[in-house]
Amino acid sequence: MRDPDPAAAPAAAGFPEAGFPYRIGDRAEHTGCLTAGDVAAFAALTGDDNPLHLDAEFARGTPFGRPVVHGLLTLSMIGALLGTRLPGPGAIYVEQQVRFRRPVYVGDRVTAAVEVTAVDPQRRRLTLRTECRNQEGETVLEGTAVLVVPGGA
């Protein structure tokens, strides 16, 4: 995993604008465990109290067989990564396309990962591949994000 190097020479990397340290291939990731407390807090905050997420008896009667973590709670791990690591503080999330591939269950360890796939220094935009994987290495969601990064001094 390579985090962006602010001291890198953008011109040498083919960027026409100085002070834009991001390159195609820059990556960041974070792993965390999604708990019943996280699910309950998310439900309380958003009002999404679908029993599929909160009621084990109800969830047993679904194809999943047990409560499923809210998809947007899982996706929020991507948002946290984008806002804190790559590109980091001050970044503005302007677009996210996402496909939910597998359920995430309470107690799953989820790794959120982002990778820069396109840079636009003039508009200060990055396009990133976004993905979350469970503890088995299975992709649970994938997509693409576009962010505007803060301007240089």
JOKADA-V677879 format. One record per pair of residues at least 12 apart in sequence whose ideal C-beta (glycine too) atoms are under 6 Angstrom apart, sorted by the first residue. I is the first residue (numbers start at 0). J is the second residue. D is the distance in whole Angstrom. If there is no record, write none. Layout:
i=I j=J d=D
i=I j=J d=D
This chain:
i=0 j=26 d=5
i=3 j=20 d=5
i=3 j=21 d=5
i=3 j=25 d=5
i=5 j=20 d=5
i=7 j=20 d=5
i=14 j=120 d=5
i=16 j=120 d=4
i=18 j=151 d=3
i=19 j=120 d=4
i=21 j=115 d=6
i=21 j=118 d=5
i=21 j=125 d=6
i=23 j=115 d=5
i=25 j=115 d=4
i=26 j=114 d=5
i=27 j=80 d=6
i=27 j=84 d=4
i=27 j=85 d=4
i=27 j=113 d=6
i=28 j=110 d=6
i=28 j=112 d=4
i=29 j=80 d=5
i=29 j=111 d=5
i=30 j=110 d=4
i=32 j=108 d=5
i=33 j=68 d=5
i=33 j=107 d=6
i=33 j=109 d=6
i=35 j=105 d=5
i=38 j=52 d=6
i=38 j=68 d=6
i=41 j=69 d=5
i=41 j=72 d=5
i=51 j=67 d=6
i=52 j=66 d=6
i=52 j=69 d=6
i=63 j=102 d=5
i=66 j=105 d=6
i=67 j=102 d=5
i=68 j=103 d=4
i=70 j=99 d=5
i=73 j=103 d=5
i=73 j=131 d=6
i=74 j=97 d=6
i=76 j=111 d=4
i=77 j=111 d=5
i=77 j=129 d=5
i=80 j=111 d=5
i=80 j=113 d=6
i=85 j=113 d=6
i=86 j=125 d=6
i=86 j=146 d=6
i=86 j=148 d=5
i=89 j=149 d=4
i=90 j=146 d=5
i=90 j=148 d=5
i=91 j=147 d=4
i=92 j=146 d=6
i=93 j=145 d=5
i=93 j=147 d=6
i=94 j=145 d=4
i=95 j=144 d=5
i=96 j=142 d=5
i=96 j=143 d=5
i=97 j=140 d=6
i=97 j=142 d=4
i=98 j=141 d=6
i=99 j=140 d=5
i=100 j=138 d=5
i=100 j=139 d=6
i=101 j=137 d=6
i=101 j=139 d=5
i=103 j=139 d=5
i=107 j=133 d=5
i=108 j=134 d=4
i=109 j=131 d=5
i=110 j=132 d=5
i=111 j=131 d=5
i=112 j=130 d=5
i=113 j=127 d=5
i=113 j=129 d=5
i=114 j=128 d=5
i=115 j=127 d=5
i=116 j=128 d=5
i=123 j=147 d=6
i=123 j=148 d=5
i=124 j=147 d=6
i=125 j=146 d=5
i=126 j=145 d=5
i=127 j=144 d=5
i=129 j=142 d=5
i=129 j=144 d=5
